[in-house]
Every structure is written in structure tokens, then in C-alpha cells.
Amino acid sequence: MARRWKKIYKLTVVVFDKTGTLTRGELTVTDIIAADGCDEEQVIAYAAALEKNSEHPLAQAIVQRARTSGINIKVHARLET
């Protein structure tokens, strides 16, 4: 265990995937990290288009972030995977 604590100073990113544990009771998108060749606006626009009709709290947080960023959410009538 002590070895783990000695290495913790090297961390640059921590990811939590535990809905509700680290929130204020209101889910929000805080950071968007886009892959090379994409920008944050593209990422949130695509994510919001996919999540627009979902009732899931995480989906609603994504859509809300797009709206507050002034992004026009495009929804396709048919989505194929």
C-alpha cells in the first residue's frame, strides 16, 4: 500500500465513473477532451445529438452543456449502428 501512495504524486488525471457519488445532486459536464482533429464543440454537438431524446440524467447533462454553449443540436430521424 505504501508504494501506491508514493507513486500518487505522478498522477495527472483522475477519472471517476460513479454517478451521484461526487456530484452536487446536479449532473453537469465539466470538461471535454477532444481527440486530435476534433474540437470540443464537435464532440459535444455529436454527443448531444445522440443523447437528445434520452431521459437519462447523464444524457440530459450533455444536452444542457450543448445548449448553454449555444450549439445547435441536430437530430437525425434514423440512426444506424
Residue, then its C-alpha position, 0 to 999 in steps of 0.5 A: m500500500a505504501r508504494r501506491w501512495k508514493k507513486i500518487y504524486k505522478l498522477t495527472v488525471v483522475v477519472f471517476d465513473k460513479t454517478g451521484t457519488l461526487t456530484r452536487g445532486e446536479l449532473t453537469v459536464t465539466d470538461i471535454i477532451a477532444a481527440d486530435g482533429c476534433d474540437e470540443e464543440q464537435v464532440i459535444a454537438y455529436a454527443a448531444a445529438l445522440e443523447k437528445n431524446s434520452e431521459h437519462p440524467l447523464a444524457q440530459a447533462i450533455v444536452q444542457r452543456a450543448r445548449t448553454s454553449g449555444i450549439n445547435i443540436k441536430v437530430h437525425a430521424r434514423l440512426e444506424t449502428 
